Amino acid sequence: MSRVFTVHFSFKEKTYTALVSFRSQGYELSYLVRYLDKEINTLIPGNKLLVSLSGGIEYPHLANKLAQDLVYQTTEAINGYLLLHEV
């Protein structure tokens, strides 16, 4: 199953939008995030974020504190969406 949706989140005192592709294959759940703003795209290697949800959220290794904050804000927005829409 695959589902695509957008989330809005605050980061550095601005509101941004990301496109999220949420997938489940058997017991494996993951999502791919593509940021729609060029300014924050540069913070994430490869301009996209792939997160596996099996066993909890696994944050990718990001040395930059700003990138870690971006991932946190994005994850919070996705969690809120998933809870609200009961995905």
Residue, then its C-alpha position, 0 to 999 in steps of 0.5 A: m500500500s502506498r499513500v501520498f500526502t503533504v504536510h506543513f511544518s514550522f522551521k526557522e520561523k517559517t512554514y514549509t511544505a513537504l510531500v510524503s509518500f507513506r508505504s507499507q510492505g508486509y510489516e515494513l512501514s516507511y516514508l519518503v519525504r521530499y521538501l518543496d523548498k530549495e532553501i531546506n533541500t540543501l540541508i538533507p543529503g540527496n534532497k530527500l529523507l527516507v525513514s523506516l518505522s519498523g521498531g520505531i522511528e530511525y533518524p538518519h545520521l545527520a551531523n548538522k544540528l539544523a538538519q536534525d531540527l528539520v527532521y524533527q519538525t518534519t517527523e512531528a508534522i507527519n506523526g500529527y497527520l497520521l494520527l489525525h487521519e488514522v493511517 
